[in-house]
Amino acid sequence: MTITLDRYGHLMGRGGRVTSLAPRSEATVCSMSDKLRLTITYDEPDEEGWIVARVLEVPGAISQGRTREEARANVIDALGLMLAPDDGDARIEAGRSEPLELTLTE
């Protein structure tokens, strides 16, 4: 899955721009030549059969699913929403942003 930010820094999904109300931290990346590697962990199914998935390196990136595959897809969606900028961010509107493409691989 590729997560792509447009020229304004907005996260782009399959159906267009994705937005979020999820809280997140600020970070500035000056340059990056290595791939970003993240770790997804899975809990054992609970008594109702739900499997919880977490991205260890991103606190709050957590979701669940009935299967491991569904939990994985849901936590990747949660991560994408957490990385989406707020609507109307003044830094984006002022042109003080740049696109960053993250590629998530298995």
Secondary structure, DSSP 4 states (H G I P E B T S, - for coil): -EEEE-TTS-EEETTEE------------S---SPP---EEEPPP-TTS-EEEEETTSTT-EEEESSHHHHHHHHHHHHHHHHSPPTT-HHHHTT-----EEE---
